[in-house]
């Protein structure tokens, strides 16, 4: 899928940002990535609220193979093929995917921020202690 096709596909949803990502594109709205367009197809962000809808349509989660194993990414599910012909319903699914991405962002934000603060505060102390130890040795 090329950039023009994706822009047209999401016309009923609203403006989207399409950026190169991996072997395809990342699709975002309001700065939040909610879809992936890859060689394997179009995948929407999903969570415990929306996964049952994908399962009911017979969709599968995104997966890729490494040399050692097949990795299943349960946070992105393949868009049902019938939605490519129904732009109004595709827009509904896109809104649900954006909502799932927003819920995921809310869940992960506090943990990441706390971890960054802890790392920033701990790092300078270690460096100072190491420098002090070197000075004593000399």
Secondary structure, 3 states (H helix, E strand, C coil): CCHHHHHHHCCCCCCCEEEEECCEEEEEECCEEEEEEECCEEEEECCCCCHHHHHHCCCCEEEEECCCCEEEEEEEEECCHHHHHCHHHHHHHHHHHHHHHHHHHHHHHHHHHHHHHHHHHHHHHHHHHHHHHHHHHC
